[in-house]
Amino acid sequence: MSVTSVARLLQQFNLLTVDRSSSKAEILGRPVFPGTAAEAVSLFLSETPSTPKLVITPNVDHINRLVLDAQWREVFQTAEILLTDGKPVEILLKKLGADNIHRITGADLLPRVATAARGTGKRIAVVGGRDDVRQQAIANLTESNGQELDIVGVSVPFAPGGFDEAAQRIVELQPDIVFVCLSSPKQEQWVEDFREVLPGAWYIGSGAAVDFAAGEVERAPEWMQNLSLEWVYRLMKEPKRLAYRYVVVGPLFLGVIASAMAHRQRVGK
C-alpha cells in the first residue's frame, strides 16, 4: 500500500476520537471502557450476557491494522467493548481528553478475573494456546486460587474443522467468561464467525495471556511497560515473529497520532 493510500485512509477514518465534554473515547466508533481493571473485572462478573459479547483489547498493532486491513475493520466494529491494552494507545487517548481511560492488558486480566471468580459459580474458559501451555496456565491459576475456581481449557486443533470443534466445546461447557488466545485477528474473527452458535458469554481477545499465565513467556520489566517500551522487550525475545509488526508497520502509528490530533483541532471538542 502506497504512502498516498495510507494518508487517504487516515483522513477517511477518524480512528481515535474523544468527546472532551464527557471524556467518552471511541476507536472506529466502538466505545473504550472508561474505568480501571478492577471495574472491568466487576463488569464481567456482574452478569453473564444472553448473547456473545466480544471484547477487543487494542494495542498499536490493532490500530495500525485498522488502517491497512478492511476485513479487520469489519470485525473490530462488532466489538461491544474495547479495553486499552497498549500503553501508547492509552497515552494518546488521554492526550485527546479521555482522563478516565486506563491500560488494561489481557495478560493482567486473566489472573485478575480468575481471582475474582473463585467461589462465585462463574466458569472461565481458556481457548487456544499449545495444549501443554494451556494446561500449565490452568494449573498455575488453580494453584493460586484453589479448587473454588471453575476454569476449563479448550483446544483448537490444527486441522480442518478445528475452529468448529472449539466452538462446539464452548457450547457444551457453557462458560461465563472466555479468554480467546489465538492471536489477533484470528481470535476476534473466530468469535464473529461463530457468533450465531456460541452461547452467551464475554469473549475476551487475549492473545498471549495464556503464555504469560503458564510462565512460558515473561512480561517486560515494569519500568519498560511504564515507558511504553514493552514492544522493545518482546521484539528482543521474538525477533522473527515480531519484526514486521514493530519495525515495518509500527511507525504507521505516528500517522495515526497526527490524524487524531488534527481531527481534534478541526472539531474543537
N, C-alpha and C positions, 0 to 999 in steps of 0.2 A: 504494500500500500504506500502510495507516494506521500510526501510531506503535505502537499496541497490537499489531498484527500483527507488526511488526518485533521488538518486545520479546519476543513469544511465540516467534518463530523463534530469537532469540538464546538463549533459555532451552532450547529444544529441542535445538539443535546445539552441542556443545562444539567450536567451530571450531578453536581453537588450544590444544593441550594438551602438557604436558611431564611426563614421569616424572622427578622430580628425583633419584631414586636412580641412574638410568642416564643422565640427560640426553637421553633419547630424545624427540624432538619429533615431533608429528604435526599435520597440518591436515586436519580432517574425516576422520581415521582413516588418512590416507596419510602415509608416512614422509618427513620432511625430511632431506635429505642432511647427514650430520654431518661436514663437512670443509671444506677450503678449495677455491678454484677450481682450484688445481693438482691436488688429489686428485680432483676431479670430472673434469677432463680425462684424468687417468690411467685412471679407470674407463671412460670412453667409448672410449679407445683400446686398452684391455687385451684386449677381445674383442668380436666382433660378435654380438649376440643372435640366437637362432634364430627368434624371433618379434618383431613390432614392440613396442618399449618406449617408452611415452610419458613424456616429461619435461616437467613444467609448472614455470614459473618465477614463483611467485605474488608479486604486489605488493599494495598496498592495494586497488586496483580489483578484482583477482581475489577477494580476501577478501570485499569488500562484496557482490560478485555471488553469492557462496555463500549469503548471507542472502536475496537477492531473487529468485534465478533457480533454479528446481527442475531445469531441464534442465542448467544449468551444474554443479549439484551432482552429477548423474549422471555427466557426462563427467569431472569432476575426480576422482571416485573410481576412475576407470580408470587413473590415472597410476601408474607404477611408482616414480617418484622425483620429489620436489619440490626445486627449488633456490630458495633465498631471494633473490628479486630486489629486493624493496622494502626500503629501509633501515628504515622504521618496523616492518615485519614482523620483521626481524632483531632490532631493539631489544626488541620485545615478547617474542619467544621467549627471548631472553637473560634478560629480567626474570623470566620464568616458570621459569628454571633451566636452559636449554639453552646451556651455555657453549661447546659445540662447533659452534655454528651460525655460518656466515659468509655475508655477502652475495655472491651470485654472479649477476651480471646476464647476460642474453642478449647484450647489446651487447658485454660483455667476453669472453664465452665464445667467440663466433665467431672472432675473431682468435687467441685462445689455442689453440683446437683446431686451427686452420689451421697455426699454427707448429709445434705438437707432432706433427701428422700428416705433415709433409713427409718423404718418403723411407721411410715405413712401409708403403706399399701400401694404406693406408686411403683410401677415397673419401668425400669430403664432397659433399653436395648442398644447394643453397640453393633453397628453394621459395618462390615468391611475390615480391612487390615489383614495381614497374614494370620493364618489360624493360630500359630504359636504365639504371636504377638498379642492378638486379641484375648486369648486365654490368659496370658500373663497379666494383661491390663485388668481383666475382671478379677483375677486372683488378688492383685495388689489392692484394688478398690474394696474388695470384700474383706481383706485382712485389715484395712484401715477403718472400716465401718461396721464390721460384724455381720452376723448372719441375718440381721434385720434388714439388710439391703437386698432388694429384689432386683438383680441385674442379670441379663442374659446376653449372649453373643449370637450373631447371625453371620454365617459365612456367605460370601458371594463367589461362587465357583467361577474359575477362568475357563468357561466353556459355554457353548451356545445354550441359552436359556438360564444362565447363571443369575441374571438380574431378576428374571421371573421367579426363580426359586427363592431368592431372598425376599421378594415381595410376599410370596405365599407364606413363608415362615413368619413374617411380621403379622400377617393375618391370623395365623394360629396362636401367636404369643400374646397379641393384644396389649402391647406396651402403651405407656402413657407419654413417655419421652424417648425419642430415638436419636441417637448420635450417629450420623451417617458419615463414615470415614472412608470415602472412596476417592478423595481428592476432587478439587473443583476443576471443571464444571460437571464431572460425571455424577457427583453426589446429588447436586441440585437437579440435574436432568433426570436422574432415577426417580426422584420424588415426583417430578412433573409427569413423567411417562406413566407412572403407576398411581397417580392421584385418585383415579376412579376405583381402584382396587384396595388401596391401603386404608387401614382403619384410622379413625380419628385419633390424632396424637400430635405432639410437637415434633417436627423433623428438623434437626439442627445440623446444618452442614459443618462438619468439624475437622475435615482434613486429617492432619497428623495427630489429632488429640489422642487416638488410641496408642500411637507410638510413644508419646510422652508419658501416658499413664502406665505403659508397660516398662518404662525405663529404657526403651530401645533407642530413643533419641533424646539428647539433653537440650534443655532450654538454654538460650543465651543468658549470660550473666545479667542480673537486674540492671546494672548501670548501662549496659548496651541497649536493653529494652527501653529504658527511660530516655536515651539519646536517639531513639529511632534507628538503632544500628543492628537490630536483631537480624535483618536481612544479610548483613555482612557475615555474621556468625554462621548463619545457615548456608550461605554461599561457600564459606571455607569448608564446611562439613560435607556438602554435597555439590561440588562444583559442576560436575557433568549434568546433573539433573536441573540445576537452578540457574546456570549461567545465562541461558536465553531469557528467562523470566526477569532476572535482575539487571543484567548488563545490557541486553539488546532492547528489551521492551520497557524496562524500568524508567528510563529518562522521559518517557511519554507523560509520566505523572506531572512533570514540570509544566507541560501544556495544559493539563487538567487544572492545575493550580491557577495558572494565568487566566484561563477561561472562567473559572469560578469567581475570581476576584473582579474580572471585568464585568461579569453579569451582575455582581453586587453593586458595582458603581452605576450600571445602567438603570437598574430598578430602584436603587436608592432605599432599600429596606432590608 
